[in-house]
Amino acid sequence: MKNYLDTFNTLKTPFYWYDMDLLDRTLISVKQEADKYGFHVHYAVKANANLPILEKIREYGFGTDCVSGNEVLRSLEAGFKPKEIAFAGVGKTDEEIAIGIENDIFSFNVESIPELEVINEIAAKLGKSTNVSLRLNPNVAANTHEYITTGLNENKFGINMMDMEEVLKVLKTLSHIKLTGIHFHIGSQITDLNDFKKLCERINQIQDWFEEQDIKLEHINAGGGLGIDYQNPDENSVPDFASYFKIFAEHLKLRPNQQLHFELGRSIVGQCGSLLTKVLYVKKGVQKQFAIVDAGFTELIRPALYQAYHEIENISSTLPEEKYDVVGPICESTDFFRKDVTLAGTKRNDIIAIKSAGAYGQVMTSQYNLRTPVKAYYSDKQNK
Ligand SMILES: *Cc1c(COP(=O)(O)O)cnc(C)c1O
């Protein structure tokens, strides 16, 4: 990143910087490993919805996974084919459902009986029929932060297996929707691949159950959740997609002609984005010193929201290392990026890179304190 220091010094901070070569290398790996088994990948747009990023992902032939009507529209704007767009989310509005139906998307991932009924009603009104997959709650605990685990019975997401007979009864009465698959998503930032093995085993049991009910499913959707190495972003810039897809190839028993779909977000875009910020002041406390930077949780909320770890580097300085609490300007005590960070000796106007911020970074920014919307720059474009 230091190679870009001259460019960074001409740009107004804070801003997001996207390494498009790294994004390419990541996408090449995803494609190569998924193609080995004929798996289908949908990129989870909620991780990063910037058009240049979406357009590059589209070039590799992937679809998208959306959690709002606007994400469906953004996917179409970026050139994704409607038949490759999956639409998930516990609280889809009537308007959003209509967007999906009118555009003939691949499938709605449906999370409740009332939602099935509403989709059917809207499809009927539009004189259309639409595909649905049921988002099932596998009751698999993922080893991740409690705020980003989603596959347990007590989570708000998905339908529990014990309600499935009732769901099938209701489905029989709904003539404008077709059940094409089942969908799972057990959480995010999962680094223990054994969690995905447990998911495969659970899906196998659930598939047996559907077979007993004489229901054929065209596809299984295993969701996303593969984690990235926030501690060592330079050494591990591309996640281990080979091992990830291999787990599913080895443990998930697909039926003849059944497709397996994935919805990867963080693992695709996480490492290619950094937040660049300038040091405003270095302030000495009684026991600590603070590097006060011009970005805050309004630009990157992950540390404040779920105590997320990001590598931080002073790319301007070659002075001996010292320890700093790296903090933002927002009027909240949780507005710090990390405490006791070892940085090269830091002074006013140095540029600090906060790494691995490509996923759930720019998309979660806010204008609290009337902050200016943060800009994005891309390594493959002229940046002025
Ligand atoms: C957020 C989400 C994803 C993507 O999760 P990552 O951890 O970023 O891979 C996939 N599917 C659904 C339904 C989601 O909500």
The ligand as an SDF file (V2000), in Angstrom:
LIG
                    3D

 15 15  0  0  0  0  0  0  0  0999 V2000
  -25.0080  -11.7100    5.0710 C   0  0  0  0  0  0  0  0  0  0  0  0
  -25.4730  -12.8730    4.3370 C   0  0  0  0  0  0  0  0  0  0  0  0
  -24.5980  -13.5710    3.5080 C   0  0  0  0  0  0  0  0  0  0  0  0
  -23.1350  -13.2220    3.3550 C   0  0  0  0  0  0  0  0  0  0  0  0
  -22.4170  -13.4870    4.5150 O   0  0  0  0  0  0  0  0  0  0  0  0
  -20.8230  -13.3650    4.5310 P   0  0  0  0  0  0  0  0  0  0  0  0
  -20.4690  -13.7420    5.9310 O   0  0  0  0  0  0  0  0  0  0  0  0
  -20.4700  -11.9610    4.2160 O   0  0  0  0  0  0  0  0  0  0  0  0
  -20.2880  -14.3380    3.5390 O   0  0  0  0  0  0  0  0  0  0  0  0
  -25.1040  -14.6360    2.7950 C   0  0  0  0  0  0  0  0  0  0  0  0
  -26.4020  -15.0000    2.8820 N   0  0  0  0  0  0  0  0  0  0  0  0
  -27.2780  -14.3440    3.6750 C   0  0  0  0  0  0  0  0  0  0  0  0
  -28.6770  -14.7740    3.7260 C   0  0  0  0  0  0  0  0  0  0  0  0
  -26.8370  -13.2730    4.4310 C   0  0  0  0  0  0  0  0  0  0  0  0
  -27.6970  -12.6410    5.2200 O   0  0  0  0  0  0  0  0  0  0  0  0
  1  2  1  0
  2  3  1  0
  2 14  2  0
  3  4  1  0
  3 10  2  0
  4  5  1  0
  5  6  1  0
  6  7  2  0
  6  8  1  0
  6  9  1  0
 10 11  1  0
 11 12  2  0
 12 13  1  0
 12 14  1  0
 14 15  1  0
M  END
$$$$
